[in-house]
């Protein structure tokens, strides 16, 4: 399938080591079973969200560098985190760390609206451009500090954080609906990180589950590590 943004660039595909179908097959083999998530990934061309040099590895199951010292996450980790959130079509999702918009685009196919926050203006603008090219209309953007959550009094069915923090930002917990899920990489001593899945069980009560080791860029607050 060809996309309107890729006219006259068919020849570039011959340089890709893998394509999106190869990536989806690998995700299935690694335990990503949610058909809606796999379908959403199939709709999102990852090469659109990486730099020119990295396009040849766009469908490798690994993180890739982008501008501002950030990365586009490993597809398996993106899919796994989304799968943990159990997103439904009527849900409103908050994403912390838009990056170039790859994860945002995938989530947009699974829910009613995605509210996404990015701290770097350059990435913020790139993400909006990328997502507009795919004619995705249910994304609401904000340039700012993700640790502050969404200013307006909106409660979210799920929150996904794409950067690691030593503490769970309390404003994000306040943004979460009761029975909602939040997934975030948490930093431990010696630079270890683990994915943490949090379920809000009451106004001030939470269940927390530790998942597996990951490696994410730090969650920033005015470009200072939090």
C-alpha positions in Angstrom: 0.0 0.0 0.0 1.3 3.5 -0.9 0.7 6.6 1.1 0.1 10.1 -0.4 3.1 11.5 1.5 5.4 9.0 -0.2 4.8 9.7 -3.9 7.6 8.9 -6.2 9.6 7.3 -3.4 8.8 3.6 -4.1 12.4 2.8 -4.8 13.4 3.7 -1.2 11.6 0.5 0.0 14.3 -1.7 -1.5 16.7 -0.5 1.1 14.5 -1.5 4.0 15.8 -4.6 5.8 12.3 -5.4 6.8 8.8 -4.1 6.2 5.8 -3.5 8.4 4.4 -7.0 7.8 7.7 -8.5 9.0 7.6 -6.3 12.1 4.0 -7.3 12.9 4.9 -11.0 12.6 7.8 -10.5 15.0 5.5 -8.8 17.5 3.1 -11.7 17.3 5.9 -14.2 17.9 6.9 -12.1 21.0 3.5 -12.2 22.6 1.6 -9.2 21.2 -1.8 -10.8 20.7 -4.2 -7.9 20.6 -5.5 -7.8 17.0 -6.6 -4.1 17.2 -3.1 -3.0 18.2 -1.5 -5.1 15.4 -4.0 -3.6 12.9 -3.2 -0.1 14.2 0.6 -0.7 13.8 0.0 -1.9 10.3 -1.7 1.5 9.5 1.3 3.5 10.7 4.4 3.7 8.4 7.3 3.9 10.9 9.7 5.3 8.3 7.7 8.5 8.4 8.7 9.0 12.0 12.5 8.4 11.9 15.3 10.5 10.4 16.6 9.9 6.8 19.6 7.9 8.0 17.5 5.5 10.1 14.8 4.7 7.5 16.7 1.6 6.4 16.0 0.2 9.9 12.5 1.6 10.3 10.9 -1.9 10.7 13.6 -3.4 12.9 12.3 -4.1 16.4 14.7 -1.6 18.1 14.7 2.0 19.2 16.1 4.6 16.9 17.5 8.1 17.5 15.6 11.2 16.7 16.3 14.9 17.2 16.8 16.6 20.6 18.7 13.6 22.0 15.5 11.6 22.1 14.5 8.2 20.7 11.6 6.5 18.9 10.8 3.5 21.1 11.3 -0.1 20.3 8.0 -1.3 18.5 7.6 -4.3 20.9 7.8 -2.0 24.0 5.3 0.4 22.3 2.9 -2.4 21.6 3.4 -4.0 25.0 2.7 -0.8 26.9 -0.4 -0.1 24.8 -1.6 -3.6 25.3 -1.3 -3.3 29.1 -3.6 -0.3 29.1 -6.6 -2.3 27.6 -7.7 0.7 25.6 -11.3 0.9 24.4 -12.8 2.8 21.4 -14.6 5.3 23.7 -11.5 6.1 25.8 -9.6 9.3 26.2 -5.8 8.7 26.5 -3.1 11.0 27.8 0.4 10.5 26.3 3.4 12.0 27.9 6.2 12.4 25.4 4.9 12.8 21.9 8.3 12.5 20.3 7.9 12.4 16.5 4.4 11.0 16.9 4.7 7.3 16.1 3.1 6.0 19.3 0.6 8.8 19.2 -0.5 7.7 15.7 -0.9 4.1 16.8 -3.0 5.0 19.8 -5.2 7.3 17.7 -6.6 4.2 15.9 -7.6 2.6 19.2 -9.5 5.3 21.1 -11.8 8.3 20.9 -9.1 11.0 21.5 -5.4 11.2 22.3 -4.1 14.1 24.3 -0.4 14.3 23.9 2.3 16.5 25.6 5.8 17.1 24.3 8.5 19.3 25.9 10.7 19.9 22.8 9.2 22.3 20.3 11.1 20.8 17.4 9.7 17.3 18.0 6.3 18.9 18.8 6.1 20.5 15.3 7.5 17.3 13.6 4.9 15.2 15.3 2.0 17.4 14.2 3.3 17.4 10.6 3.7 13.6 10.5 0.3 12.9 12.0 -1.4 15.4 9.6 0.2 13.6 6.7 -1.7 10.5 7.8 -4.9 12.5 8.0 -5.4 11.6 11.7 -7.9 14.0 13.3 -8.4 12.8 16.9 -5.1 14.1 18.4 -5.0 17.1 20.7 -1.5 18.5 21.2 0.2 20.5 24.0 3.7 21.9 24.2 4.9 21.7 27.8 6.0 19.7 30.8 4.4 16.3 30.9 5.0 16.0 34.7 2.3 18.7 35.1 -0.3 16.5 33.4 -3.1 18.1 31.4 -4.1 21.5 33.0 -7.8 21.3 32.2 -9.9 19.2 34.5 -10.0 16.2 32.2 -9.8 12.7 33.6 -8.3 10.0 31.4 -9.1 6.4 30.9 -5.4 5.6 30.6 -2.0 7.4 30.6 1.2 6.3 28.9 4.5 7.9 29.7 7.4 7.5 27.3 10.2 8.7 29.5 11.7 7.4 32.8 11.2 9.1 36.2 12.4 8.3 39.7 8.9 9.1 41.1 5.4 8.8 39.7 4.3 12.4 39.0 1.3 13.1 41.3 -0.4 15.3 38.8 -0.6 12.4 36.4 -2.2 10.3 39.0 -4.7 13.1 39.6 -5.5 13.1 35.8 -6.4 9.4 35.9 -9.9 8.1 36.2 -10.8 5.6 38.9 -10.2 2.1 37.4 -7.9 3.7 34.9 -4.4 2.5 34.1 -1.1 4.3 33.9 2.1 2.8 32.5 5.5 4.5 33.1 9.2 3.5 33.1 10.6 4.0 36.6 14.2 4.7 37.4 15.9 2.8 40.2 19.4 3.0 41.7 22.3 2.1 39.5 20.4 3.4 36.5 18.1 0.4 36.3 14.6 1.0 34.9 11.5 -1.1 35.0 8.1 -0.6 33.5 5.5 0.0 36.1 1.7 -0.5 35.6 -0.5 1.4 38.0 -4.3 0.9 38.4 -6.3 3.6 40.2 -8.6 1.8 42.6 -10.0 4.8 44.4 -9.5 8.6 44.8 -6.2 8.1 46.6 -5.6 4.4 46.2 -3.6 2.5 43.6 -2.4 -1.0 42.8 1.1 -1.2 41.3 2.7 -3.9 39.3 6.4 -4.1 38.3 6.9 -5.5 34.8 10.2 -5.8 33.0 13.5 -4.0 32.5 13.6 -1.2 30.0 15.7 1.7 28.9 14.1 5.1 28.3 15.3 8.7 28.1 14.6 10.7 31.3 11.4 12.5 31.9 12.2 16.2 31.8 10.9 19.3 33.7 11.9 22.4 31.8 14.7 20.3 30.3 16.0 19.4 33.8 15.9 15.7 34.8 13.0 14.8 37.1 
